[in-house]
Amino acid sequence: MPIGGQSVASGAAYRPVSVKFSQRLELRQSQSLVMTPQLLQAIKLLQLSNIELADYIETELEKNPLLERAQEETGPVAPTDAPAPDSALGTDTEWETRTVDPERGEIDPRHDVHLDNVFPDDAPTLTPAANNDAEPMGLSATSWSGVGGQGGDGEDSNLEAYVAAEISLHDHLTEQLHVATTDPIERMIGATLIDLVDEGGYIREPLTDTAERLGVPIERADKVLKLIQSFDPTGVGARDLADCLRLQLVDKNRYDPAIAALLDNLDLLARRDFASLRKICGVDDEDLLDMVADIKKLDPKPGLKFGGGTVQPVIPDVYVRRSADGSFMVELNSEALPRILVNQTYAAKISSKVKNDEEKFYVSEALQTANWLTKSLEQRAKTILKVASEIVRHQELFFTNGVEFLRPLNLKSVADAIQMHESTVSRVTSNKYIAAERGLFEMKYFFTASIASAEGGESHSAEAVRFRIKQMIDQESPDNILSDDTIVTKLKESGIDIARRTVAKYRDSLRIPSSVERRREKQSLPAKAS
């Protein structure tokens, strides 16, 4: 019969399709790296600097009751001739039954309490009979221990604790604002502008945006801005570098149309295009030299005098010292290593007194974390020592002769030598420092790219080539300024195969101007100065 307009051939039939579902067990084997919390902690500790590590340890000491700071061992305490408290007061029975005779002037020892810690305000008053040599104001060196000696709590007095803290730029400007104006609206505008002052002393936000945000006329905001620009340090509140220099020149009574034109063309001064500056400013060589000298005496960032914060000195992680036979010894800085211990006695004590599973789990987890942290710190120290030792072995000529002998080095070379992964070496060298006779260097300083040798020999370190380029430019004479092509030729003569664009890149990284700018600087102005 026809179906859908088509006929079905004889003998053909439709059969339903059956789908079979079945269950079966399969075994598969695969490998995967699971980042456990302990492994994440060990990786984190590797890349921390010693200052960050100290902060991390302090946090762990507060959180984990089973961790404690390792105390330095002290020598034996010398015996004293003073009797023990029990021998002075007798036994408990003697203490209770002892009798005294008041008529003979005896005092019951239970009432004779000697106070060793006397507060300064409660110090006994001296009488002439007690001290005939008392100093003025009734004080002597022995009666008043808080002056020039120990305080009332028995500790040495610290004069540094009484020194006023360094004032910040924000506080310095706010104090001047309160003196300069009493108008509450101007003080509000001034406080907002002072908040916008960055650490260099500049206000980068457009004044129109500030006035619109505060809902005040632009004229009034500009008036307060000019008031702030008159504050100390001179140049604060400037909008840009030219404005900062202008404020300082006005304060020195050195601002005139010629130097104003010079400030409007600081880009030409940066390029040392003195010929163009002479035309724009309408001055001769001598006047231009004087104006440039005046600008060099100014402070481009006056705000840095205040509130820079405490500068944290860099603490080396590794010391490199020369031994008697001329080789180098590598040792960890013990002062930078945290000293923590796991209090096993306290752990066993509280473990025996846990009452439920929750407390048991807490103690077990705290003990496991403490043990893992101490092992991670030990492994961190060993890894740093391994990496530093390999760096010193590879760069031995640098530590002996200087930067010119710095050899190219990459992470893979160190990783293969100490049989670790490159990522581990990268984490170890981050924020870690090596102290040697030649100075303090970050570990990453010794990893430099290689530049091929022109003679097919050993490659050269990029840092050593950069240092050689600087030496060549420093030694050039005003009559013989080296171009980049000339530097390339000289380097190839010394066996260094380098391209001209590479020389230009290294020169820019050293902030050395081009040969044209150096020629203008060394031939034009210095010749007129002499």
Secondary structure, DSSP 8 states (H G I E B T S, - for coil): --BTTB---TT-------------------------HHHHHHHHHHH--HHHHHHHHHHHHHH-TTEEE-----------SS--HHHHH--HHHHHH----GGGT---TTT----S---GGG-----TTT-TT-BGGGB-TTT-TTSSSB-TTSSB--GGGGS-----HHHHHHHHHHHH---HHHHHHHHHHHHHB-TTSBB-S-HHHHHHHHT--HHHHHHHHHHHTTSSSTTTTBSSHHHHHHHHHHHTT---HHHHHHHTTHHHHHTT-HHHHHHHHT--HHHHHHHHHHHHTS-S-GGGGS----------SEEEEE-TTS-EEEEE-GGGS--EEE-HHHHHHHHTT--SHHHHHHHHHHHHHHHHHHHHHHHHHHHHHHHHHHHHHHTHHHHHH-GGG-----HHHHHHHHT--HHHHHHHHTT-EEEETTEEEEGGGG---EE-BTTSSS-EEHHHHHHHHHHHHHT-BTTB---HHHHHHHHHHTTB---HHHHHHHHHHTT---HHHHHHHHHTHHHHH-
